[in-house]
Amino acid sequence: MSLVTDSPVHSSSSDDFAAFLDTELDSKSSASSASDDEAPNQRHSDSAASSSLDQDKEAEEDDDSDFQSKRVKRSKVETLEIVEDDGGTTSFASLEHNSEASISKEICTHPGSFGTMCIVCGQLLDGESGVTFGYIHKGLRLGNDEIVRLRNTDMKNLLRHKKLYLILDLDHTLLNSTQLMHMTLDEEYLNGRTDSLQDVSKGSLFMLSSMQMMTKLRPFVRTFLKEASQMFEMYIYTMGDRAYALEMAKLLDPGREYFNAKVISRDDGTQRHQKGLDVVLGQESAVLILDDTENAWMKHKDNLILMERYHFFASSCHQFGFNCKSLSEQKTDESESEGALASILKVLTKIHQIFFEEVEENMDGRDVRQVLKTVRKDVLKGCKIVFSRVFPTQSQADNHHLWRMAEQLGASCSTELDPSVTHVVSKDSGTEKSHWALKHNKFLVQPGWIEAANYFWQRQPEENFSVNQIKN
């Protein structure tokens, strides 16, 4: 029997794992306090943990030291099997082996640890190895082999239920927050328009007095989360601290239907100022990421769908150097039906459909990153672009981010004019190439035309990005 296979981490759901650990803390600590002469075949009742992660952590902190010393004395080895429900999630069932089936601690591979103790055999371990998954449960570390095994198990389970993973950023992607002290005079009217915190599911603008903060949920976000949850196992991943992340999760998911324990903050990352999939229990080939900051995902750009930033508050505009009125100052907001989240939901639906349209026998070799590239290349397919005074002539044209962006969207780019050119991109209608475009009835558009296509994943009307012509 493999102890790795029988690891207590044998689940595809971090939610279930967190619940399992909490149940084990309560039940096993009590059981272990019995004398060492206790009969080895005594049965434990199966537990189904459903308490919240925050309450569990508080109880766990009090019992942790006592639990570790008692658990080491245990002479029995337990295994867990995955119990799968109709919804595609997994839960734990505890199976206790009798003394004849027990395996000595000496051959335990120590797939993970809780604090300094092996989660399988209870042995106190020297040093730390593997990756910390503190957002699942405080003190939990998993070894690399165990992480691979969990991801493989979860992948098979999710594919059977036609689901992928979706990692969601918070700020400027799903919502916008501001410190109360940073609100402008033009935003003071918002103080009288906040929604009740008693039933956040019906509101979108919230005053969080304890944090001296106001938060505005992005239009369409509740519909987005509900529909995306049918296609994806979803995580929150923010560069905010853990307290902020959990507070925002309560606003977005008051019923704990979508995220539960899957809330990752900067406190849980393994690299400073970077986000990484090493703390996500999902295979990279099945992960999509929604984030407004490309540089936060340097190792996972192929998984990333870049979001248009949501600037509801004035402080958000100032943070990114925009000298303009914010949406709140203009007393307006994004469109529910045509805004960023509504547009991206259509993209996610298309990617999901393409990924699963093949026969199920081919699922193991599928990679959502390849599907993402294919869908992206359809956006500007058939367009041939020449740039005019958009970037310095002495620079390497094909290294410019707009050039690369256009090619990723399926356009071809050139430095020379010819009849096959469809668009000239420029800020100035007075350049030679701009004159050529006007003379030959080609599209003359601003650089923002490419950026808008990139954010909305569809070709934008050229007339909305026309270059102002100089009047003689």
N, C-alpha and C positions, 0 to 999 in steps of 0.2 A: 504494500500500500504506500502511496506517495503522500508524504506529509504536505507537500505543496498543494496537491489536489485537495487534501482535507483541511486546508487552511481555513480559519474562521473568516477569511476575507473572500470566501467563495461566493461572490455576488456581483452582479453587473450594475448595481445601483448604489451610489454613495449614500443615498437616503436610507436604504435598507441597512447598509453597513453601520451607519451612525446609530440607527435604532437598535441593531443587534448588540453593539458594544455597550450601549446603555443598559440593556436588559441583562447582559452578562455581568456588568458591574454589580448590579443588585443581587441577582440570583446566585452567582458563583461565590461572591464574598460571603454570603450567608452559609452556603453549602460547605465552603472550605473551612469554616470555623469549627466544624464538627471534629471529633477525634480522628487520629490517623488510622484507627482500627475500623473505621466505617466500612460497611460492606461495599465492594467495588461494583456490584450490580445494581445499586440503588438508582432508581430512575429520577431524572429531573423533568419537570413539566416543560413542554414547549412554550416559548414566550413569543409574543408578537408585540414588539415595541412600537408605540405610536406617539410618545410624548415629544414635545418640541425640542429642537437642537439646543436652544438657549437654556431651557430648564435642565436638560440632561447635563450640559457642561457644568452648571453650578453644583449639581449633585455629585458629579464625577470628581470635581476638584477636592471635595471634602473626603471622599472615600478612597482616593487614588493610592495614597501611601499604604493604607491598611490593606487594600486589595492586592497590591503587588506582593507584600510579604506573605499573605495567605495563599495566593495562587501558586506560588512556587512549590508549596507542599503537596499539591495535587498529584495523585499517582495515576490518574486516568487521562487518556487523550481523547479529545472530542473531534468529530468531523462535522462538517455542515454540507448539506446538499441544497441546490437551488430549487426553489419552488416557484414555478412560473404561473402567473395568472393570465386571464384573458387579455389584459391590457398591455402585455409585453414587459411589465416590470417584474422584478424578482424579489423574493423575500427569503429569509433564512429558516431552516428547520434544523434543530440540533439533534444529532444522533450520537449517543454515547456508547462506546465500545466496552465490552467486558474486559476483564483482566487478561484473558488469553489473547485478545486482539490488540492489546496495548503495545505501543512502540516506545522504546526507550528514548530519553532525551538526547542521548549521545548521537543519534542519527538524524535529529531534527535539523532541517536546513534553515530554520529561523527566517521564514518568508517576510516577517515584519515584526515590529515592536510597538509596544505601548509604553511610553516612557523608556525605561531601560530593560523592560521585560519582553521576552518573546511571546507573541500572541498565540502560539501553538503550545509550546511545552512549558512556558512559565519561567524559563531560565533567565537569570539576570545576565545581560549582555554588556560587553566592554566596547566603548566607542559607539559611533553612529554611522550608519550606512543607509543608502537608498534615498527616498524622497519623502519629505514631510507632507502629510495631508491633514493639516490642522483644521481646515474648514470642515472636514468630515467629523473629526473628533480630536480634541486637544491631546497632543502627545503621540499621535499615530504616525508611524513611519512604515513605509513598504519598501521591500527590496526590489531591485530591478526585474528579477525573474518573475516575482509575484505580480508586478505591475503589468508585465507583458501577458501573463496568463489571464489576469482580470480583463485586460483589454480584448484579448481574443475571445474570451467567453462572452463578454458584453456585445461584441461585434456580431457574433452569430445570433444572439438573442434579438438584437435590434433589427438586423436584416430580415429575420423571420417575420417581424412585425412592421416591416417597411418604414423604419425610422433611421434618421441620421442624428448627428450632434450639431447643436447650434450654440455658439458662445456669443453672449451679448454684452457689449459695453453699456455703461450707464450714462455718464455725462455727455451731452451733446448727441447722443444716439437714441436713447429711450426717454430722456428727460433733460431738464436744465435746472440747476440750483444756483442760488445766490445768497450771500450773507446779507442779513437785513441792513447792516451798516453800509453796504455798497449800493443800495437802491437809490435811484435818482428821484428828484421831485416829480418827474413825469410818471413815475411808477407808484407813487403813494396811493393812488386810487385802488391798487391791488389789495391793500390791507383790508378793505371792506368786501372783497370778493372771494376770499378763501373758502374752501369747502371743509366740511366737518371731518374730523379725524375719527369719529365714531363709526362711520361707514365709508371708508375710503374708496370702495368699489364704485361709488357713484360720482366721485369727484376727480378733478385734475389739477387743482391749484391748492397747495397746502402750506400752512404756516407751522413750522416746527420750532416752537419757542425754545425748547430745551437745547436745540442746536443753534439757535439764533439764525435761522435759515428759512428761506421760502423755496419751494420746489414746484415746478410746473411739468406735468407729464406731457409728452409729445402727443399731438393729435393722432388718433387711430391706434394708440399703443395697446389698449385692452383687446381690441379685435385682433390685432397683430399677434399678440401672445396666445390668444385662444386658438387661432387657426394654425399658427406655427407649431403649437404643442401637439397637433395631430400628426405632424411630419417629423418632428425633432425632439430629442432629449435635450433640454435647454439648461445652460449654465449662465449665471451672471459672473462677469470678470471685470473688475474695476481697479483703477489705480488709486481710488479713495481708500481710507482706512476701513477696518472691519465694522466699526460702529456705524459709520455712514452707509456702508454697503447693506447691512442688515436692515437699517431704517428704510432705505429705498426699496428693498425687496418687499417690505411690508406694504408699501404704497402700491407697488406694481402687482403683487401677488398676495393679497390679504388672506385668501383661502388656502395658501400654500399648495396650490395645484400644480404649479409649473417648476419651481426651483427647489423649495424645501431646503435641504442642506447644501445644495449645489450653488453656493454663493462664495466666490473667490475674491479676495481683496489684495491690496499690495502687501499686506502682512503675510500672505500665504505664498507669494511668489518666491522663486529661487534666484532671480536676477534683479538687481536694482534698476529701476526705471524701465523695466522690460516685462512684457507678458509672455508666457510660454505655455505650451500644451503639455509640458512634463507633469503638471499638477492636475491634469484632466484625465480621468479614467476612461478615455476613448481613443481609438486608433485615429491617427492623423489623416488617414485616407478617407475617413468618414466625417470629418469635422469642417464646418463652415463657421466663419467669424464675421460678426458685424461690429465695426468700430470706426470712429471718425479719425483715428490717429494711426497712420500707416507705420510710422517709426516705432510704435509700441510693439510691433510684431515682426521684428527683423528676421526671425528664423521661420516665420510662417506666412509670408506674404502670399503664397500660392493658395492659402485657405481663406484669405481675407476679401471681404466685400466692403469697400470703403464707403462710409456713410457721409452724406451731406450734413454738416454740423447744424444742430438746432440751437439758434441764438434767440431765446425768448427774452432773457433779461439783458439790460444794458451792460452789466459787468461782464457778460460773456462776450459781447462784441468788443469791449475794450481789451479783454484778455488776449484776443487774437488780432488786435491792431486795426479793427474796423472803426472808422470815424463816421458812424451813421446811427440812425435811430434804430433801436431794437424793436422786435415785434411787440413787446409789451408797451413800449413808448408810443408806438403807432396804434395801439389798441386793436391789434389784429393778431392773426395766428396762421399757421400752416393749414392747408386744406386737409380735411379728413380723408376724402376720397382720392385726392391727387397729390398728396404730400409724400415725403420720403419713405415713410414706413409702408404706406399703401403700395408704392411702386416696388419696393424691395420685396414685399410679400409675393408679388407676382413673379419676381425673379426666383425666389426660393422655391415657389411651387413648380416652376419650370425645371429647375435643376433637379428637384426631387423626382419629378415625373420622368425625366430623361435617365436618371440614375437607376430607377427601378423598372424601366420599360423592357429590359432584357429578361430572358428566361432566368428563373431563380438559380439554375445550376451555375450560372456565370457570376453570381454575386460576389464570390470570394475575391475575384481579381479586380473588382471595380474600385475606382478611385475618384472621389467627388472633386478633387482638384482638377482632374482632366475634364470633367463635365463643366466645371466652372470656366475653364479656359475656352471651351467650345461655345458656351452660351455667350461669353463676353465678346468673342470674335464675330458674332453675328450683328453686333450693335452698329458698327460703321462699315460693314461688309460692302464692297463695291465702291467705296470712296477712295480717291487718290488726292493727297493733300500736299501742298507746297506752302511753306512758311515764309513770311516776309517781315523782317525786322522784329521778330518775336524774341529771338535770342541773338547774342553777339555773333557776328560772322566768323570770328576767329575761333569760336568754340566748336567742339565736335557736335554736329547737329543731331546725330542719332543717339547722343547721350542725354539730350535734354528731356526732362520729364514729360513734356507735352508730346514730343515725338514718340517716346516709348508708350505713352498712354494711348495715343491714336493707333499704334500698331497692335497693342493688346486688345483694342476694340475692333480689330479686323480691317482697319484702313491700311493702305500703303502710303508711304511718305517719300518725297523726293525733294531734291534741291533745285531741280530744273523744270522749266515749264514745257509742256507738250500737250497736244490735243486730248490726251487721256486724263489730264488733271480735272478733278471735279470741284475742288475747293481751294481757295487761297485764304490762309489764316493770317490775319494782320490786325494791328491796332490803328493803322494809318492808311487811309484811302489814297494817299498821294504817292505811294511807292510805285516803282515800275511794274512790279508783279500785281499790285492792286489794280492799276490801270488795265493791265492785260486781262484780268478777271472780268472787269466791267465790260471791256470791249468784246470779249468772246462769250458773254453771258454765262460765266462761271460764278459759283457762289463765293462771295467775299464775306467772311465771318470773323468775329472776334475769337480770341483764344478760349473764352468762356464756353463756346459752343462744344468744344471737346470735353471740357470739364463737366458740363451739364450732362452730356451723353454718358460720361463715366459714372456719375452719381445716380442717374435715373435708369441706366441700362437700356436706353433706347435713343435713337437718333432724334434730336430736337429740331423744331422748325427753324430753318436758317434765318427767316425774317426776324426772329426774336433776338438775333445776335448780329445784325447787320452793322457794318462799319460806317460811321457818319462820313458822308462825302463833303469835301472841302468846296465851298461855293466860291466861284470866281467873282 
